[in-house]
Amino acid sequence: GWVAFLGCGVYAAVLAVWVIAAMPENLQQNGGAGSTYFMDRCIRPLCCLCWEDGNSTDLFFRRHIGNDMMAGTWLFFIFAMLLVPYAFYVCIVEPDDSYSWLTMGSNAGFAFGAAVMVYTMYPEHVGSSAVWNLCTCSRAHLMDL
């Protein structure tokens, strides 16, 4: 009950980052690279002692959450991965409850889909067929990775 309710609330907050990032005026910011509200208002204040423009911290965060769309994708992936162990726990505790198996299936599916989105959001992987080849057991995925 309450854990599922809390999980839905966190999913909604993570998706709000995507909604903000997808607004046309935010997509046009930074020369078309997208808005950076999450990095500027959430990450930079947490790293205030170690953040200098151009240092390794700055380069790391610009690479992985350089805009709000990327930040939302990583947040979705992290949260989805955190829920997978909970889903397994629910299936072990209540194996006869169909809701527990539905929870496991949906959480595992969200986690896999989020992992695919994280992989494909980087420019060097756009248009790559590595994920498709991996899912279909094709040998070609070794060349794309």
C-alpha positions, 0 to 999 in steps of 0.5 A: 500500500504505502510503499507503492504509493510512495513509489508512484510519487517518486516516479511522478517527481522523476517524470516531472524532470522530463516534462520540464525538459520537453517544453519547447522553450527549455529544449531551445536553451543553451543553443538547442542543447536543452535546459540545465535546471536540474544540474544548476539547482540540485547538483551544483549546490550539493557539490559546491566545495568541489565544483569549478568550471572545467574540472573533473567534477564539472566534466563528469556531470556535463557528460552524464547529466548535461541537460534535464532530459539526460538527468531525467533519464538517469533518475528514472534508471536509478529509481527503477533499479532500486525497485527491482530488489523490492519486487523480488522481496515482495514475490518471496514474501507473498508468492501467491499474490498476483500483485507481487508478480505484477510488481516484479514484472513491471519493475524489471521491465521499467529497469530494462527499458530505463537501461536501454534509454540511458545507453541510447541517449549518448550521441555515440550510441544514437542509431546503434543497433547494439541493444536490438542485437543483444536482445535478439542474441545476434553476434553483431552486438559485439561489434557495436559495443 
